[in-house]
């Protein structure tokens, strides 16, 4: 393989981010006042907080069961939950990351993600996708993102599974439409007046869209009851948001969100770039290819096994998937060679 063109952040920044992420994950469990309990949704175990509200038993969704969940619960129980001290330490870590050259969110995006997080959007299955998600890989991978054109965006895209949203039996603490309204977002009219899935901010022109995977030929609108919104169904999105990972967006003391796995994000960008290659979306296709190329280069060095697995998974999903990936790679010879090398082991 050729010498990589990306530049890693320092070990200080890597450790600071890992400490920040861990602090936010532990705090997620420290906020629990009820009894942690496991329930099965669609064949997979998920954690809930169980408590009494009057004469009713209420289950508040926390997140899927993972290998580290039990350790986080035990650590949360053993530590004294001092919110002021925790926020101070988290803010210190964000300052360290800023001094090490990590990019922080702009004020508008930071306020938006913080408001959505407080309402429970990410706790209830929301996954950041698009360029805002891509920006978070700087922390996840510990790389300097120097290509400003890749990072330009005016949109915030959030995706979630319709089936999970239906099965959760929990909802956001404050309606998404109310949260967005308080930040001067207005619904964007659509052909179906009963379903709102897109909002535009009047003073900044920021666009917020909710998306969900389509498992049939129809790419119409679906309801996400847990989030209290509708969502545009899109093909290939199920591949992207399967098994998302936690991340901390850098704003104030940090915002715990969910993002796709970087290897899946990279391969998904190859697919959507081919779908956007013509017409008004051709500029977006160019950005998609740039993001895919950057991540493939980085992951080929840092996480080749995960990249190979994601690539082979996508290719195995049918001839149309393979055609779209190959069409994008035909324009990206270096990326194509890297993927062939990691696939060959």
N, C-alpha and C positions, 0 to 999 in steps of 0.2 A: 504493500500500500504506500501511496505517496505521503509526504510529510503533511500533517493536518494544518489547515489554515486558521482554525479557531484557537483562541487563547483562553486557558483556564484561569479562573479566579484563584486567589490565594487559599492556602489551607486554613487561615484564620477565618475567611469568609465561609468556607465550607462547614467548619465546626459551628460557627455562629448560627448559620441557617438550620443545621440539624438540631441545635439546642432550642431555637425558636419554634420549629415545627413540633418538637417533642413537648414543649411547654404548652402549646395550644391544644395538642391532642389530650394531654393529661387534664387540662382545664375543662375540656368537654365532659369528662367524667366527674370532675369535682363539682360541677353545677347540678349534678343529680341529687335530689333530696329523697326520692322514692327508692324502691327496691329494683336493682337491675335484673331483668328477666329476659329469656330468649324465646322468640316465637319464630315459626317457620313460615316463610313467604315464598311461594313458587319453588318449593324444594330447597330453599337456602335459609340458613339461620340468620336472624337479625336481632339486635339488642333493643330492648325497650326499657323505659323507666315506668315502673308500676306504682301508682299511688291512689289514695282515696280522695275524692272530691264530693263532699256531702255523702250521699248514700251510694254514689257510683264509683266503680273502679275504672280508672283512666290509664291508658297505655300511651306514653309519649315516645315517639320513635327517636332512637339515638344513631344507629348505623348498623351496617352488616358486620357479622362476626368475622374476625380475621385472626391470624396466628398471634398477633400482639395484643389483642383486645384484653385478655385476662390479666396480662402484666400491667396494662394501663389502668385497669380497674383497681388492682391491688396497690399500685403506686398512688393513685388518686386518693384512696382511702387512708394511706399512711402519711400523706403530706398535709400540712395545715393550709387550708384554702384562704390565703390572705390576698384578696383581689387587688388591693393597692400595691402590694409588694410585687405581685405577679405582673401587673401591667407595667410597673417601673422597669422590671428586668426585661420584659419583652421589648419595651421601647428602647432600652439600652442596646439590645441585640440588633434591632432595626437600624439604629445609628451606626453600629459597627459595620453592618452590611452596606449602608450608604457610603461610609468612608472608604470601603473597599471597592467602590465603583459599581455596586449593584443598582439597577434602575428601580425607582419607586413609582407607584401609580400617580397619575395626575390627580388633582383634587376632585374633579368631577367623577372620574371612574372610582376613586377610593370611596367617596361618599356613597355612591350607588351600591358598590359591593358590600360595604359595611351595613347599609340599610337592609339589603336583601338577606345578608347573613343573620342579622338580628331577628328578622322575621322567620327564619328557619328554612330558607330556600335550599341551602346547600346541605343542611342536616337531613332534609326530606328528599334527597336524591338528585337535586340540581347539580349539573356538571358544567363548568365553564368550557366552552369550545370556541374556536375561532382564534383571532390574533391575541386577544387578552389572555387566553389560555397559553398560547405560544410564549408570551412574555414570561410566564411563570417558570418555564424550563431553564431560564438563566439560573434560578436558585436550585432547582432540582438537579441540574447537571453540572452546576458550578462553572459555567462558561460565560465569557464576555460577549454580549450581543452588540457588536459594533456596526451592524448593517442597519442603519436607521430606516431605510425604506421598508424593510421587513416588518418593522414594528408599528408603522403608521396604521391607524384604524379609527373609525368613528363609531364602531358597533360593539355591543356586548351581547354575545349569544350564549344562551343557557339551554341545555338539553336534559331530558329525563325520560325514563321508560314509563310508558302509559300503564303497563301491567303493574309495576311496582307502585306507582302513584295510586292506583285503584285499591291495591291490597294493603297499603300501610295503615289505613284507618286512623290517620292523624293529619292535621292541616297546619298551615303556617299560622303564627300567632297574630299576624296582621296581614290583611289582604294585599296582594302584590299591586293591585290597581291603586290602593290607598298609599302604599309606600312610594310608588312611582309618581303619583299625583303630588305628594309632598315635595318631590324633587323637580317639579315642573315638567313631568312627562305627560303627554296626552296620547290616548289610543289612536292608532293609525287605522282609518276606516278600511274595511275589507268587503268583499262580495257577500260574506256571511256576517250579518250584523250581530248575530248572537254570540259569535266567538271572537274574542280579542286575543291576539298572540304577539302583537307588535306595538311598541310605544316609541314615540319620538320626543326628545327633550327640546322645548321651544328655544331656550337661550343658548344651547351648545350644539344643537343638531345631532346629539348622540342618539343612536337607535338601539333599542333593546328588543331582542327577539327570543321567543321560546320555541324549542324544537323537540321532536320526539321521533324515534325510529319508525319507519314504515316496514311492515312485514308482508305487504301484498302490493298489488299494482297501484293502489291509490295513494297519492301523496297529498291528501286533503288535510283537514284540521281534526285534531283529537283533543279531548279534555284531559287535563292533569289535575285530578281532584285534590291531591295533597298540596299542590301549589296554588290552587284556585285560579288557574289560567287555562287557556287553550294553547295548542302548540301546532306548528306546521310539521306534518310527518314527512320525513325524507328517507330515501334509500341509503344504505351503507352506514347510517348513523349508529345502528346497533353494534357494529364492529368497533366504532370509535369509542363509545362510552361504556363498553363492557369492562368491569373491574377498574373503575377509576381510582386515582390515588389522591391522598390529601396534599394540600400545598398551602403555604402562607403567602398571601399577596402583601406586598410591602407598602403599607399605609398606616400611619400612626403606630400602634403597638402590634400591627399585623392583623390580617383577616383570614380565618381558616376557611378554605374553599375546597372544591374537588375539581380535578382536571383529568383529562385522558392520560393514559400511559404514553410516554413520548414516542415509543416505537409504533404504537397504533396511530398516533397523530400523524407521524411522518408518512406512513403508508396510505392513510386516509386522504392526505393532501394530494397524493399522486392520483387517486381516483377522482376527487372532485375537480382537480385541475383539468382533467380531460372533459368533464361535463361542462366546464366553463370556457373552453378554449376559443369559442367563437362569439362574435357579437359584443354586446355591451359588457359582458363579464370577462373579456379577455385579459384586462388588467388584473382582475382578481386571480385569474389562472396563473399569471406570471408570479404573483405574490405566493400563491399556493406552491408552485414549483420551487421558489426560493426558500421557503420555510422547510419543505421536504428535503431539499438538498442539504441545508444546514444541519438538520437533525440526523439525516442518514450518515453524513460525514462524522458527526460527533459520536453517534451510537455505534458506528462500525468500529471505533477505537475503544469506547468506554463500555458498551453493553452489546457486543456482537451477537451473543446467544439470544437475547431478548429480541433484537432486531430481526434475526433470521427466523425466529418463531412467528413473529407478527407478519412478516413477508410471506412465508409459506402458508400461514393461515388464510391470508387474503386470497392468494392464488388458488387455494383449494375450494373457494366458495363459488366457483362456476366460471364459465367462459367469458361472461360479460365483465366480471371483476378483472380477470386476467387481461382482457383486451384494453380496458381503461388504464390499468397500471402500465402495460407495455407501451401504449400510445404516449403517455407522459414521459416514460423513460427514454423513448426514441428521441426526445428533445433534450435529454439530460445524460449524455454518454458517461460522464464521470460517476454520477449517482448510480447509473445502471451497472457499471463495473463494480462498484463497492457492494451493491446488493448481491451480485453474482458471487463475489468472493466470500461474503459472510454466509450465504446459503450453502456454499460448497464446504464450509467449515474451515 
